Amino acid sequence: MHKDPDRLIVPDAALQAGVGGEMFDALLGHFSGGVEAGDLQPAMLESLRNEFDRSEFFGRDMRRLWAMLEVVVARSGRVPGAGREVLNLLNLACGYCEEGAVLSAYWGRGGGRVSQFAMDLRDAEIDKARRRYSATESLFRRAGVPPVRGRDGGASVEFVAGDASKLAGVGQIPANFDVVFIRHQNLWHDRPTWQRIFEFALARIADDGLLLITSYFDREHLLAMALLKALGGRVLVSERNPASRELDCAGKSIDRHVAAVVRS
Ligand SMILES: C[S@@+](CC[C@H](N)C(=O)[O-])C[C@H]1O[C@@H](n2cnc3c(N)ncnc32)[C@H](O)[C@@H]1O
């Protein structure tokens, strides 16, 4: 599944070179729980594939995030969850979690199972996250993909409203995760809270695992990298995303920086 890091291409070129098709196939694998595409309705599947190709959402930020993950993970030299039946993924401060299905698809693209636990402080965001995930799942159901259930019969991504800075003693959280993901960390806004979130994230990375973290701003990213190092982290890779979509605030763009961090 790992590609040669030197042969990886930057995201915008990657978009032309089939990231979309690879992401679609991985999403199909995720939502079908590995059912062969041949068992599904070919015409429906083709129309869904075309819908994805035309989709602004899946065609823009998600493809670029996917391409950045490929580069950063390959350059980190780590293969989280290798040899294990289920890869445990923790998505901290996930907001409305645009990337919920895409992250599970990315880590499950070799055919392995992914158990994703996604959390945010705000109930309203978690509500939206659940609805967004279900909406994507229902696109696949229309093409005949049966629903895949996770623990306790729920959706295969578990969305939880809670305070990520106070998780240290929460019993139902696994002891460690192959991948801890934080998209658009917010250290600038509230340093004490984010310091606790970073401490928790570092403490829960499995031995061969990775903390993957993205930032909107240059300065905030540098501060986050410095703090993670001060807390005992080692930054293996940090890449500026050349295809990051600019937002209305100067210097702010989507997944502007993506880094892979481990415990030193
Ligand atoms: C900049 S937003 C990023 C949201 C999302 N990851 C994204 O990329 O769109 C920061 C998020 O951190 C969440 N947050 C802030 N403090 C938190 C805490 N103590 N525990 C969990 N989430 C928190 C906020 O609710 C918000 O959704």
The ligand as a MOL file (V3000), in Angstrom:
LIG
                    3D

  0  0  0     0  0            999 V3000
M  V30 BEGIN CTAB
M  V30 COUNTS 27 29 0 0 0
M  V30 BEGIN ATOM
M  V30 1 C -10.7420 25.1210 14.0490 0
M  V30 2 S -12.0220 23.9920 14.4630 0 CHG=1
M  V30 3 C -11.5870 22.5720 13.4910 0
M  V30 4 C -12.7350 21.6530 13.3200 0
M  V30 5 C -12.4890 20.5100 12.3190 0
M  V30 6 N -11.4440 19.6250 12.7840 0
M  V30 7 C -12.2040 21.0660 10.9430 0
M  V30 8 O -11.1210 20.8470 10.4140 0
M  V30 9 O -13.1020 21.7100 10.3720 0 CHG=-1
M  V30 10 C -11.5830 23.5220 16.0780 0
M  V30 11 C -12.5640 22.5710 16.7070 0
M  V30 12 O -12.0940 22.2480 18.0230 0
M  V30 13 C -13.2250 21.9890 18.8170 0
M  V30 14 N -12.7860 22.0360 20.2230 0
M  V30 15 C -12.3530 23.1050 20.9160 0
M  V30 16 N -12.0400 22.7480 22.1720 0
M  V30 17 C -12.2910 21.4210 22.2670 0
M  V30 18 C -12.1850 20.4610 23.2950 0
M  V30 19 N -11.7700 20.8130 24.5200 0
M  V30 20 N -12.5530 19.1860 23.0550 0
M  V30 21 C -12.9950 18.8200 21.8220 0
M  V30 22 N -13.1120 19.6800 20.8080 0
M  V30 23 C -12.7770 20.9620 21.0160 0
M  V30 24 C -14.1920 23.0800 18.4120 0
M  V30 25 O -15.5310 22.7580 18.7760 0
M  V30 26 C -13.9610 23.1130 16.8950 0
M  V30 27 O -14.8780 22.2810 16.2160 0
M  V30 END ATOM
M  V30 BEGIN BOND
M  V30 1 1 1 2
M  V30 2 1 2 3
M  V30 3 1 2 10
M  V30 4 1 3 4
M  V30 5 1 4 5
M  V30 6 1 5 6
M  V30 7 1 5 7
M  V30 8 2 7 8
M  V30 9 1 7 9
M  V30 10 1 10 11
M  V30 11 1 11 12
M  V30 12 1 11 26
M  V30 13 1 12 13
M  V30 14 1 13 14
M  V30 15 1 13 24
M  V30 16 1 14 15
M  V30 17 1 14 23
M  V30 18 2 15 16
M  V30 19 1 16 17
M  V30 20 1 17 18
M  V30 21 2 17 23
M  V30 22 1 18 19
M  V30 23 2 18 20
M  V30 24 1 20 21
M  V30 25 2 21 22
M  V30 26 1 22 23
M  V30 27 1 24 25
M  V30 28 1 24 26
M  V30 29 1 26 27
M  V30 END BOND
M  V30 END CTAB
M  END
